[in-house]
Amino acid sequence: MHIRISFSNTLYKFLPEQNILNHKSGCMIGSNSKIVFVIVFLLSTLPASLGQVCDAQSMDSLKQSLKYNQLEEIDELSTLLQISRCYLSSDLDSAEFYLDLGMSKAENTKNKQFMAAFMAQKGDVQYSIGDQDQALFQLEEALQIYEELEKDRDYLKALNLSGLIYETRQDYEKALGYYLSGLQESKLQKDTLNIAFFHNNSANIYNIIGDTTNSIKQIKKAIFLFKAINNQYYYSNALVNLGNSYLDAKKNELAKENLLKAESLQLEIGNHYGLFNNYANLGDLALQEADPNLAIEYYSKSLEQFKNCDTLDPLLRYERAFLFLDFANINSLRLDYDQSIFYYRKVMQEGKEQNSLSLISHAYKGLSICYNKMEKIDSAYHYLELSQPVHDSLIKETYNEKIDKINYDFQLEQEKRLLGNERDSVIADRTNQRLTFFIVIGGLVIALIVLIFIGYYQKSKLRQSQLRQKNLELGKNKIQLDLDYKNKELTTSVLHLIERNEFINQLSEKLQVNDENMETGTILELVKEIERNTSGNLWGEFEKTYMEVHKDFHVALTSRYRHLTVNDRKLCAFILMNMSSKEISSITYQSPQSIKIARYRLRKKLGLSRSDNLSAFLNQLESGANPEL
């Protein structure tokens, strides 16, 4: 038998593991049935100012302080939690009433620390009244809230109780997970007593799953810590657990050493609950060593210790029923069937009173075997018939429990997910509210800054605009002056070109006159050379000046009318300068009639009709190429 230490001030549920072995005699034994049992421990997490005493006078004082509103918010919540804890061991309805009242106040004040503490305590109440599903739900909610808070001893209590519930449901993986989490958090809090508790409870799980090596390792750590803090009560209980682990590991000498050491301490301090379990373990050890007389002696001592415990506690009575089962099995092995039947009937009676199919099934099968050995076939057959539906119901109950567990785990997971979503939604809403607040404040600040500097900005902008306009006008004036100067220069250049061309033409005409002193071929060759060199050089000078003045016009003309020849573009330049056909013919060495024909061809290439003015068209084209002008 294992003694598991809990944070609660109530006795928690056992975990039976029935083993019925058939011997050659045909009788059954079940003395190795293990019942996991929880020892009382009240964990206080209240402020020191409230004290730990739960006597009537203290309770009245606490209630009076609540009645006359003599407490601050935190003290009021602490008082409600203290009162509920005091009622937990005596009046669950009152405990739940004060928990609900405290929870309501904690929610109204949005005090998450106390919300989590009240939820954890509510889980304890729900477990005490047998509603494990609701207990787990409350504990899960408490643990979820604690994730956002600084962990305290109530958090450790929630972890321990969650592990205990899963242990009673035989979900050892989850139970161990909670115990190990509690162990880790206890170490962070440097809470020596709770570190020892979680070592003890995790050792129990390791022992159940058959990992005796880890079980012994963990329980030794618990024993060391209990001894270090000089807690004889838990130290002696942990020694019982160590002895039981050695018993399961078939190390009987070590088991006996620790169990007898625990017995000595438990007798010294009057630990009746511990002795009740310890003597049962010593009886199991005696059976393993094939000493039924010694086993009966220890089992009898265990029953004697039961009288000093709470005899109405259903859990203790359940464990006592397994002691009756041990007596029945031993007497069956001794062939004392009458005594065996006596104890089987006690087991049957206890099973019916507690509605335990497991105990009833053991009793029916044992009675059937004993009557069969006594050759009372009718009675043997009768109890065999009774055992079959009980056995079937037990299997069905086990199956239903597994189905219920699966359904509950699924629902719990859904509720946890929903709770997490709701919490995320609340956090998101609060974040959005804060963000909206900061955005509004930020907007007002920005608006204020804008209002402060807007006048300066507008004035500065106006000054800059005026300055840009002035600079633009100055730039346009400068450009216009430059263009006017270039146009004058171009006009002067053109006039100069015309004069030079006229002079050259006159000279050329004179040279063409027949002179007796000069050969005709030489004269004609000279005239051609003058015309060739003069024409190219004059046009080059003119084109350079023209491109400086009308560059954009030339680019626009070339890009829009790519089919124009070089002579066409020259003609356009002369027309843009308002030169007459005569002046153009003087520069190009063409007759006025040829210029007219060239103008006509140019109009066709530009797509102009007879009514369109060629000079106006070219001026319009130049204006489009220079919009700033």
PAKE-517271 format. One record per residue (C-alpha): x, y, z. Coordinates in Angstrom, 2 decimals. Layout:
# PAKE-517271
NODE  X  Y  Z
NODE  X  Y  Z;
...
END
This chain:
# PAKE-517271
NODE  X  Y  Z
NODE  0.00  0.00  0.00;
NODE  1.23  3.48  -0.85;
NODE  0.71  6.57  1.21;
NODE  0.51  9.57  -1.08;
NODE  0.81  13.02  0.44;
NODE  -1.64  15.68  -0.72;
NODE  -2.13  19.39  -0.26;
NODE  -5.74  18.99  0.77;
NODE  -7.24  18.69  4.20;
NODE  -9.50  15.88  3.01;
NODE  -8.77  12.21  2.37;
NODE  -8.54  11.63  -1.36;
NODE  -9.47  8.64  -3.43;
NODE  -7.57  5.35  -3.48;
NODE  -6.54  3.52  -6.58;
NODE  -7.30  -0.24  -6.38;
NODE  -5.36  -2.83  -8.36;
NODE  -6.98  -6.19  -7.82;
NODE  -4.95  -9.35  -8.37;
NODE  -6.72  -12.67  -7.84;
NODE  -4.47  -15.70  -8.18;
NODE  -5.73  -19.28  -8.45;
NODE  -3.75  -21.77  -6.38;
NODE  -3.75  -25.55  -6.56;
NODE  -6.16  -25.58  -3.66;
NODE  -8.67  -23.73  -5.82;
NODE  -8.96  -20.86  -3.34;
NODE  -8.15  -17.31  -4.33;
NODE  -5.78  -14.88  -2.76;
NODE  -5.67  -11.15  -3.20;
NODE  -3.41  -9.95  -0.51;
NODE  -1.25  -8.06  -2.96;
NODE  -4.06  -5.69  -3.84;
NODE  -2.74  -2.19  -3.54;
NODE  -4.80  0.77  -2.43;
NODE  -3.33  4.20  -2.93;
NODE  -4.30  6.42  -0.02;
NODE  -3.91  10.12  0.70;
NODE  -2.75  11.64  3.98;
NODE  -4.14  14.86  5.40;
NODE  -2.20  18.08  4.87;
NODE  -3.57  21.63  4.90;
NODE  -1.54  23.99  2.74;
NODE  -1.92  27.59  3.78;
NODE  -1.41  30.35  1.24;
NODE  -3.02  33.15  3.19;
NODE  -1.32  36.29  4.41;
NODE  0.27  35.98  7.78;
NODE  -1.93  38.74  9.11;
NODE  -4.98  36.52  8.80;
NODE  -3.46  33.63  10.69;
NODE  -4.09  29.95  10.23;
NODE  -6.46  29.20  13.11;
NODE  -9.94  27.98  12.15;
NODE  -11.57  27.82  15.57;
NODE  -15.04  29.23  16.19;
NODE  -13.76  32.47  17.70;
NODE  -11.49  33.18  14.74;
NODE  -14.27  32.37  12.29;
NODE  -16.65  34.75  14.07;
NODE  -14.02  37.48  13.99;
NODE  -13.48  37.01  10.26;
NODE  -17.20  37.06  9.53;
NODE  -17.70  40.21  11.63;
NODE  -14.97  42.01  9.70;
NODE  -16.78  41.13  6.47;
NODE  -20.17  42.13  7.86;
NODE  -19.13  45.66  8.85;
NODE  -16.94  46.28  5.76;
NODE  -13.86  46.83  7.88;
NODE  -11.43  45.49  5.27;
NODE  -9.72  46.81  2.18;
NODE  -10.29  45.02  -1.13;
NODE  -7.29  42.68  -0.88;
NODE  -7.94  41.86  2.78;
NODE  -11.60  41.16  2.04;
NODE  -10.71  38.69  -0.70;
NODE  -8.12  37.05  1.55;
NODE  -10.66  36.73  4.35;
NODE  -13.23  35.07  2.06;
NODE  -10.59  32.61  0.88;
NODE  -9.56  31.86  4.48;
NODE  -13.15  31.24  5.58;
NODE  -13.81  28.91  2.65;
NODE  -10.71  26.89  3.52;
NODE  -11.77  26.56  7.12;
NODE  -15.17  25.24  6.03;
NODE  -13.63  22.78  3.56;
NODE  -13.13  20.09  6.19;
NODE  -16.51  20.50  7.88;
NODE  -19.14  22.19  5.70;
NODE  -18.69  22.00  1.91;
NODE  -21.85  24.03  1.22;
NODE  -20.57  26.94  3.31;
NODE  -17.13  26.59  1.74;
NODE  -18.67  26.83  -1.73;
NODE  -20.83  29.81  -0.71;
NODE  -17.84  31.88  0.40;
NODE  -15.86  30.78  -2.65;
NODE  -18.60  31.95  -5.00;
NODE  -18.86  35.24  -3.12;
NODE  -15.12  35.76  -3.28;
NODE  -14.98  34.77  -6.95;
NODE  -17.67  37.32  -7.81;
NODE  -15.78  40.10  -6.02;
NODE  -12.47  39.08  -7.61;
NODE  -14.04  39.19  -11.08;
NODE  -15.62  42.59  -10.40;
NODE  -12.29  44.02  -9.29;
NODE  -10.44  42.11  -12.04;
NODE  -8.01  40.68  -9.49;
NODE  -6.60  37.72  -11.43;
NODE  -4.44  36.47  -8.57;
NODE  -7.47  35.86  -6.37;
NODE  -9.59  34.68  -9.31;
NODE  -7.08  31.88  -9.85;
NODE  -6.91  31.10  -6.10;
NODE  -10.71  30.89  -5.78;
NODE  -10.95  28.67  -8.89;
NODE  -8.30  26.31  -7.51;
NODE  -10.13  26.13  -4.18;
NODE  -13.43  25.57  -6.00;
NODE  -11.81  22.61  -7.76;
NODE  -10.91  21.22  -4.33;
NODE  -14.55  21.54  -3.20;
NODE  -15.87  19.89  -6.36;
NODE  -13.43  17.02  -5.90;
NODE  -14.47  16.61  -2.26;
NODE  -18.12  16.21  -3.27;
NODE  -17.13  13.66  -5.93;
NODE  -17.51  15.77  -9.11;
NODE  -14.13  15.16  -10.71;
NODE  -15.15  16.56  -14.11;
NODE  -16.14  19.92  -12.68;
NODE  -13.10  19.87  -10.41;
NODE  -10.79  19.43  -13.40;
NODE  -12.56  22.21  -15.28;
NODE  -12.08  24.65  -12.38;
NODE  -8.46  23.61  -11.95;
NODE  -7.71  24.00  -15.66;
NODE  -9.20  27.51  -15.64;
NODE  -7.11  28.38  -12.59;
NODE  -3.93  27.06  -14.22;
NODE  -4.69  29.02  -17.41;
NODE  -4.96  32.26  -15.44;
NODE  -1.79  31.46  -13.49;
NODE  0.14  31.34  -16.78;
NODE  -0.13  35.15  -16.87;
NODE  0.70  35.62  -13.18;
NODE  3.43  35.06  -10.67;
NODE  3.09  31.46  -9.43;
NODE  2.30  30.89  -5.76;
NODE  1.43  27.93  -3.50;
NODE  -2.18  27.89  -4.75;
NODE  -0.73  27.16  -8.18;
NODE  1.17  24.21  -6.69;
NODE  -2.04  23.01  -5.03;
NODE  -3.88  23.11  -8.38;
NODE  -1.11  21.09  -10.05;
NODE  -1.12  18.50  -7.26;
NODE  -4.90  18.08  -7.22;
NODE  -5.02  17.80  -11.04;
NODE  -2.37  15.09  -10.87;
NODE  -4.32  13.29  -8.17;
NODE  -7.55  13.29  -10.21;
NODE  -5.80  11.89  -13.28;
NODE  -4.11  9.32  -11.07;
NODE  -7.47  8.08  -9.76;
NODE  -8.59  7.88  -13.40;
NODE  -5.52  5.76  -14.10;
NODE  -4.22  8.31  -16.61;
NODE  -0.72  8.03  -15.18;
NODE  1.01  9.93  -17.97;
NODE  -0.97  13.10  -17.29;
NODE  -0.76  12.61  -13.54;
NODE  3.03  12.33  -13.70;
NODE  3.15  15.41  -15.94;
NODE  1.35  17.51  -13.34;
NODE  3.50  16.17  -10.49;
NODE  6.74  16.87  -12.35;
NODE  5.52  20.37  -13.28;
NODE  4.76  20.95  -9.62;
NODE  8.21  19.68  -8.70;
NODE  9.88  22.08  -11.12;
NODE  7.83  25.07  -9.94;
NODE  8.43  24.17  -6.27;
NODE  12.17  24.28  -6.94;
NODE  11.80  27.71  -8.57;
NODE  9.92  28.89  -5.47;
NODE  12.53  27.20  -3.25;
NODE  9.68  25.58  -1.30;
NODE  11.36  22.61  0.39;
NODE  8.20  21.07  1.80;
NODE  6.38  21.09  -1.52;
NODE  9.46  19.78  -3.35;
NODE  9.32  16.80  -1.00;
NODE  5.56  16.33  -1.60;
NODE  5.97  16.23  -5.39;
NODE  8.95  13.85  -5.13;
NODE  6.73  11.58  -3.02;
NODE  3.74  11.75  -5.39;
NODE  5.76  11.23  -8.57;
NODE  7.44  8.24  -6.87;
NODE  3.99  6.77  -6.37;
NODE  3.25  7.01  -10.13;
NODE  6.58  5.43  -11.03;
NODE  5.79  2.57  -8.67;
NODE  2.34  2.03  -10.19;
NODE  3.69  1.87  -13.76;
NODE  6.39  -0.59  -12.66;
NODE  9.39  1.75  -12.76;
NODE  10.65  0.84  -9.29;
NODE  14.11  2.31  -9.95;
NODE  12.74  5.83  -10.45;
NODE  10.19  5.28  -7.72;
NODE  12.89  4.48  -5.15;
NODE  15.05  7.37  -6.40;
NODE  12.22  9.91  -6.03;
NODE  10.99  8.68  -2.64;
NODE  14.54  8.78  -1.23;
NODE  14.73  12.47  -2.18;
NODE  11.41  13.07  -0.42;
NODE  12.64  11.22  2.70;
NODE  15.83  13.29  2.76;
NODE  13.87  16.58  2.60;
NODE  11.24  15.56  5.18;
NODE  14.02  14.57  7.54;
NODE  15.94  17.79  6.85;
NODE  12.95  19.93  7.88;
NODE  12.29  17.60  10.86;
NODE  8.73  16.68  9.82;
NODE  8.33  13.29  11.50;
NODE  4.78  12.80  10.24;
NODE  5.62  12.93  6.54;
NODE  9.03  11.40  7.08;
NODE  7.44  8.27  8.54;
NODE  4.84  8.10  5.74;
NODE  7.56  8.42  3.10;
NODE  9.43  5.53  4.75;
NODE  6.28  3.41  4.25;
NODE  6.28  4.34  0.56;
NODE  9.96  3.42  0.25;
NODE  9.31  0.08  1.94;
NODE  6.43  -0.59  -0.43;
NODE  8.63  0.21  -3.46;
NODE  11.26  -2.25  -2.20;
NODE  8.45  -4.76  -1.67;
NODE  7.39  -4.44  -5.30;
NODE  11.03  -4.76  -6.36;
NODE  11.25  -8.06  -4.41;
NODE  13.85  -6.57  -2.07;
NODE  12.14  -7.85  1.06;
NODE  14.91  -7.12  3.54;
NODE  15.12  -3.46  2.56;
NODE  11.32  -3.30  2.55;
NODE  11.10  -4.70  6.06;
NODE  13.84  -2.38  7.33;
NODE  12.02  0.76  6.18;
NODE  8.53  -0.41  7.18;
NODE  9.67  -1.29  10.71;
NODE  11.52  2.03  11.00;
NODE  8.34  3.82  9.93;
NODE  6.32  1.80  12.48;
NODE  8.55  2.97  15.31;
NODE  8.19  6.64  14.32;
NODE  4.43  6.38  13.71;
NODE  3.85  4.79  17.13;
NODE  5.92  7.55  18.72;
NODE  3.93  10.42  17.14;
NODE  0.55  8.64  17.10;
NODE  0.17  8.53  13.31;
NODE  -2.83  6.18  13.16;
NODE  -3.50  6.66  9.45;
NODE  0.11  5.81  8.68;
NODE  0.05  2.76  10.97;
NODE  -3.20  1.57  9.38;
NODE  -1.43  1.42  5.99;
NODE  1.96  0.37  7.28;
NODE  0.65  -2.75  9.07;
NODE  -1.20  -3.72  5.90;
NODE  2.09  -3.48  3.99;
NODE  3.87  -5.54  6.62;
NODE  1.13  -8.15  6.26;
NODE  1.70  -8.22  2.48;
NODE  5.43  -8.73  3.14;
NODE  4.71  -11.61  5.49;
NODE  2.57  -13.28  2.83;
NODE  5.38  -12.92  0.28;
NODE  7.65  -14.69  2.77;
NODE  5.01  -17.42  3.18;
NODE  4.24  -16.60  6.81;
NODE  0.40  -16.34  6.94;
NODE  0.34  -16.27  10.75;
NODE  2.53  -13.17  10.84;
NODE  0.46  -11.68  8.03;
NODE  -2.75  -12.14  10.07;
NODE  -1.04  -10.54  13.06;
NODE  -0.15  -7.44  11.06;
NODE  -3.56  -7.29  9.36;
NODE  -5.17  -7.45  12.81;
NODE  -3.01  -4.56  13.97;
NODE  -4.09  -2.62  10.90;
NODE  -7.76  -3.19  11.84;
NODE  -7.01  -2.00  15.39;
NODE  -5.57  1.24  14.01;
NODE  -8.71  1.68  11.92;
NODE  -10.68  2.18  15.14;
NODE  -8.56  5.27  15.90;
NODE  -9.32  6.81  12.48;
NODE  -12.52  8.19  11.03;
NODE  -14.50  4.94  10.86;
NODE  -17.24  6.58  8.78;
NODE  -14.87  7.62  6.04;
NODE  -15.89  5.56  2.98;
NODE  -12.33  5.46  1.67;
NODE  -10.94  3.98  4.86;
NODE  -13.82  1.51  4.96;
NODE  -13.03  0.52  1.38;
NODE  -9.43  -0.16  2.34;
NODE  -10.59  -2.09  5.41;
NODE  -12.69  -4.25  3.06;
NODE  -9.49  -5.28  1.31;
NODE  -8.07  -6.26  4.67;
NODE  -11.15  -8.50  5.12;
NODE  -10.37  -9.89  1.68;
NODE  -6.81  -10.63  2.83;
NODE  -8.17  -12.46  5.92;
NODE  -10.56  -14.46  3.73;
NODE  -7.79  -15.48  1.31;
NODE  -5.42  -16.55  4.08;
NODE  -8.08  -18.63  5.82;
NODE  -8.96  -20.18  2.48;
NODE  -5.31  -21.20  2.08;
NODE  -5.46  -22.70  5.58;
NODE  -8.57  -24.62  4.50;
NODE  -10.53  -22.85  7.23;
NODE  -13.45  -22.22  4.88;
NODE  -15.94  -21.17  7.57;
NODE  -13.67  -18.32  8.69;
NODE  -12.95  -17.50  5.06;
NODE  -16.70  -17.32  4.30;
NODE  -17.15  -15.05  7.33;
NODE  -14.73  -12.48  5.91;
NODE  -16.01  -12.82  2.33;
NODE  -19.46  -11.92  3.64;
NODE  -17.98  -8.83  5.32;
NODE  -16.42  -7.91  1.98;
NODE  -19.78  -8.47  0.26;
NODE  -21.62  -6.33  2.82;
NODE  -19.11  -3.47  2.50;
NODE  -19.29  -3.71  -1.30;
NODE  -23.08  -3.41  -1.25;
NODE  -23.01  -0.50  1.19;
NODE  -20.50  1.37  -0.95;
NODE  -21.99  0.16  -4.23;
NODE  -18.58  -1.26  -5.23;
NODE  -18.89  -3.87  -7.98;
NODE  -15.23  -4.74  -7.50;
NODE  -15.69  -5.76  -3.86;
NODE  -18.95  -7.61  -4.60;
NODE  -17.31  -9.51  -7.45;
NODE  -14.40  -10.57  -5.20;
NODE  -16.83  -11.69  -2.51;
NODE  -19.09  -13.70  -4.84;
NODE  -16.17  -15.51  -6.48;
NODE  -14.54  -16.24  -3.14;
NODE  -17.78  -17.58  -1.67;
NODE  -18.39  -19.74  -4.74;
NODE  -14.90  -21.27  -4.49;
NODE  -15.15  -21.88  -0.74;
NODE  -18.60  -23.55  -0.97;
NODE  -17.32  -25.65  -3.83;
NODE  -14.40  -26.86  -1.67;
NODE  -16.88  -27.62  1.09;
NODE  -18.89  -29.59  -1.53;
NODE  -21.92  -27.38  -1.08;
NODE  -22.65  -27.33  -4.76;
NODE  -25.95  -25.46  -4.62;
NODE  -24.41  -22.57  -2.68;
NODE  -21.32  -22.60  -4.88;
NODE  -23.50  -22.50  -8.01;
NODE  -25.69  -19.77  -6.50;
NODE  -22.76  -17.39  -5.90;
NODE  -21.24  -18.32  -9.24;
NODE  -24.47  -17.26  -10.93;
NODE  -24.48  -14.04  -8.90;
NODE  -20.88  -13.28  -9.81;
NODE  -21.42  -13.48  -13.57;
NODE  -23.71  -10.42  -14.01;
NODE  -21.59  -8.50  -11.50;
NODE  -18.49  -9.39  -13.48;
NODE  -20.19  -8.33  -16.71;
NODE  -21.34  -5.09  -15.10;
NODE  -17.82  -4.47  -13.85;
NODE  -16.43  -4.92  -17.35;
NODE  -19.16  -2.68  -18.74;
NODE  -18.51  -0.10  -16.05;
NODE  -14.80  -0.14  -16.84;
NODE  -15.56  0.25  -20.54;
NODE  -18.01  3.08  -19.87;
NODE  -15.47  4.79  -17.66;
NODE  -12.96  4.68  -20.49;
NODE  -15.54  6.09  -22.92;
NODE  -16.50  8.79  -20.41;
NODE  -12.85  9.60  -19.91;
NODE  -12.29  9.97  -23.64;
NODE  -15.40  12.14  -23.97;
NODE  -14.41  14.23  -21.00;
NODE  -10.87  14.72  -22.24;
NODE  -12.27  15.83  -25.58;
NODE  -14.76  18.23  -23.96;
NODE  -12.09  19.53  -21.64;
NODE  -9.79  20.17  -24.57;
NODE  -12.61  21.97  -26.40;
NODE  -13.37  24.07  -23.33;
NODE  -9.69  24.87  -22.89;
NODE  -9.47  25.92  -26.53;
NODE  -12.64  27.99  -26.20;
NODE  -11.36  29.54  -22.99;
NODE  -8.07  30.30  -24.69;
NODE  -9.88  31.89  -27.64;
NODE  -12.02  33.97  -25.30;
NODE  -8.96  35.05  -23.37;
NODE  -7.16  35.93  -26.61;
NODE  -10.24  37.87  -27.72;
NODE  -10.37  39.79  -24.45;
NODE  -6.65  40.53  -24.67;
NODE  -7.08  41.63  -28.30;
NODE  -10.01  43.89  -27.35;
NODE  -8.02  45.45  -24.54;
NODE  -5.05  45.87  -26.84;
NODE  -7.28  47.48  -29.46;
NODE  -8.75  49.80  -26.84;
NODE  -5.30  50.84  -25.69;
NODE  -4.19  51.22  -29.29;
NODE  -7.26  53.33  -30.09;
NODE  -6.60  55.50  -27.03;
NODE  -2.98  56.04  -28.00;
NODE  -3.97  56.72  -31.60;
NODE  -6.49  59.37  -30.49;
NODE  -4.00  60.98  -28.12;
NODE  -1.31  60.79  -30.77;
NODE  -3.67  62.31  -33.31;
NODE  -4.51  65.18  -30.97;
NODE  -0.83  65.81  -30.29;
NODE  -0.03  65.74  -33.98;
NODE  -2.97  68.06  -34.72;
NODE  -1.75  70.45  -32.05;
NODE  1.74  70.45  -33.51;
NODE  0.30  71.05  -36.97;
NODE  -1.80  73.93  -35.69;
NODE  1.23  75.46  -33.98;
NODE  3.42  75.32  -37.09;
NODE  0.79  75.64  -39.79;
NODE  1.01  79.44  -39.84;
NODE  4.75  79.36  -40.16;
NODE  4.51  76.66  -42.81;
NODE  1.96  78.61  -44.86;
NODE  4.00  81.79  -44.65;
NODE  7.14  79.91  -45.57;
NODE  5.36  78.20  -48.41;
NODE  4.02  81.52  -49.68;
NODE  7.47  83.12  -49.53;
NODE  8.96  80.13  -51.34;
NODE  6.22  80.30  -53.98;
NODE  6.79  84.01  -54.50;
NODE  10.53  83.44  -54.69;
NODE  10.10  80.61  -57.20;
NODE  7.74  82.80  -59.29;
NODE  10.22  85.65  -59.19;
NODE  13.09  83.35  -60.12;
NODE  10.98  81.86  -62.90;
NODE  10.17  85.28  -64.30;
NODE  13.79  86.28  -64.08;
NODE  14.76  83.05  -65.79;
NODE  12.22  83.63  -68.55;
NODE  13.43  87.19  -68.99;
NODE  17.01  86.00  -69.16;
NODE  16.09  83.30  -71.68;
NODE  14.13  85.82  -73.72;
NODE  17.05  88.26  -73.66;
NODE  19.41  85.48  -74.71;
NODE  17.08  84.48  -77.53;
NODE  16.65  88.06  -78.63;
NODE  20.41  88.47  -78.67;
NODE  20.86  85.23  -80.58;
NODE  18.16  86.21  -83.04;
NODE  19.84  89.56  -83.61;
NODE  23.14  87.76  -84.01;
NODE  21.54  85.29  -86.39;
NODE  19.89  88.08  -88.37;
NODE  23.18  89.95  -88.56;
NODE  24.90  86.76  -89.65;
NODE  22.29  86.16  -92.33;
NODE  22.57  89.74  -93.62;
NODE  26.31  89.36  -93.65;
NODE  25.99  86.09  -95.54;
NODE  23.68  87.72  -98.06;
NODE  26.09  90.60  -98.59;
NODE  29.01  88.21  -99.01;
NODE  27.04  86.05  -101.38;
NODE  25.99  89.09  -103.43;
NODE  29.60  90.20  -103.58;
NODE  30.74  86.77  -104.59;
NODE  27.98  86.54  -107.16;
NODE  29.05  89.87  -108.65;
NODE  32.66  88.70  -108.67;
NODE  31.64  85.44  -110.23;
NODE  29.69  87.22  -112.94;
NODE  32.67  89.43  -113.77;
NODE  34.96  86.45  -113.94;
NODE  32.57  84.72  -116.27;
NODE  33.01  87.61  -118.75;
NODE  35.38  86.54  -121.52;
NODE  38.90  87.99  -120.84;
NODE  41.57  87.90  -123.48;
NODE  44.37  87.57  -120.95;
NODE  42.87  84.56  -119.13;
NODE  42.00  81.19  -120.44;
NODE  38.29  80.33  -120.34;
NODE  38.80  76.90  -118.62;
NODE  40.84  78.43  -115.85;
NODE  38.25  81.11  -115.19;
NODE  35.37  78.59  -115.03;
NODE  37.37  76.33  -112.71;
NODE  38.01  79.30  -110.39;
NODE  34.32  80.23  -110.35;
NODE  33.28  76.69  -109.40;
NODE  35.87  76.53  -106.64;
NODE  34.63  79.87  -105.19;
NODE  31.00  78.69  -105.29;
NODE  31.80  75.30  -103.75;
NODE  33.93  76.54  -100.85;
NODE  31.95  79.65  -100.11;
NODE  28.56  77.91  -100.08;
NODE  29.62  75.16  -97.67;
NODE  31.42  77.45  -95.28;
NODE  28.65  80.04  -95.24;
NODE  25.97  77.44  -94.55;
NODE  28.04  75.85  -91.78;
NODE  28.35  79.17  -89.97;
NODE  24.67  79.87  -90.42;
NODE  23.60  76.38  -89.23;
NODE  25.71  76.64  -86.06;
NODE  24.10  79.94  -85.06;
NODE  20.67  78.74  -86.10;
NODE  20.89  75.55  -83.94;
NODE  21.81  77.63  -80.92;
NODE  18.67  79.73  -81.31;
NODE  16.14  77.22  -82.67;
NODE  17.43  73.88  -81.33;
NODE  14.05  72.71  -79.93;
NODE  12.30  73.63  -83.16;
NODE  14.81  71.66  -85.20;
NODE  14.39  68.59  -82.92;
NODE  10.58  68.80  -83.11;
NODE  10.62  69.18  -86.87;
NODE  13.01  66.29  -87.38;
NODE  11.13  63.92  -85.01;
NODE  7.68  64.69  -86.49;
NODE  8.63  64.82  -90.19;
NODE  11.43  62.30  -90.65;
NODE  10.98  62.24  -94.44;
NODE  12.19  65.85  -94.88;
NODE  15.49  66.27  -96.69;
NODE  18.38  68.48  -95.57;
NODE  17.34  71.15  -98.09;
NODE  13.74  70.96  -96.79;
NODE  14.92  71.59  -93.24;
NODE  17.11  74.50  -94.44;
NODE  14.13  76.00  -96.20;
NODE  12.05  75.67  -93.01;
NODE  14.76  77.49  -91.09;
NODE  14.82  80.38  -93.59;
NODE  11.02  80.67  -93.57;
NODE  10.95  80.58  -89.71;
NODE  13.35  83.59  -89.84;
NODE  10.82  85.44  -92.07;
NODE  13.25  85.54  -95.02;
NODE  11.81  86.27  -98.43;
NODE  12.22  83.97  -101.41;
NODE  14.75  86.40  -102.87;
NODE  16.83  86.35  -99.70;
NODE  16.67  82.57  -99.60;
NODE  17.70  82.30  -103.25;
NODE  20.65  84.58  -102.54;
NODE  21.96  82.29  -99.84;
NODE  21.21  79.00  -101.60;
NODE  22.33  80.09  -105.08;
NODE  18.94  79.11  -106.42;
NODE  16.55  81.17  -108.51;
NODE  13.44  82.65  -106.85;
NODE  11.34  80.35  -109.02;
NODE  13.17  77.32  -107.68;
NODE  12.51  78.53  -104.14;
NODE  8.79  78.84  -104.87;
NODE  8.74  75.29  -106.23;
NODE  10.64  74.12  -103.12;
NODE  8.11  75.90  -100.87;
NODE  5.25  74.18  -102.73;
NODE  6.85  70.73  -102.27;
NODE  7.52  71.49  -98.61;
NODE  3.85  72.34  -98.03;
NODE  2.83  68.99  -99.47;
NODE  5.32  67.10  -97.27;
NODE  4.00  68.92  -94.22;
NODE  0.42  68.08  -95.17;
NODE  -0.70  71.73  -95.62;
NODE  -3.48  72.92  -97.89;
NODE  -3.39  76.04  -100.07;
NODE  -5.22  78.04  -97.42;
NODE  -2.71  77.14  -94.70;
NODE  0.03  79.65  -94.03;
NODE  3.41  77.90  -94.08;
NODE  5.15  80.55  -91.99;
NODE  2.39  80.53  -89.36;
NODE  2.53  76.72  -89.21;
NODE  6.26  76.72  -88.57;
NODE  5.93  79.42  -85.90;
NODE  3.19  77.36  -84.21;
NODE  5.47  74.31  -84.32;
NODE  8.25  76.32  -82.66;
NODE  5.87  77.53  -79.93;
NODE  4.92  73.88  -79.16;
NODE  8.58  72.95  -78.90;
NODE  9.23  75.82  -76.44;
NODE  6.15  75.97  -74.10;
NODE  7.97  78.09  -71.55;
NODE  8.17  80.86  -74.12;
END
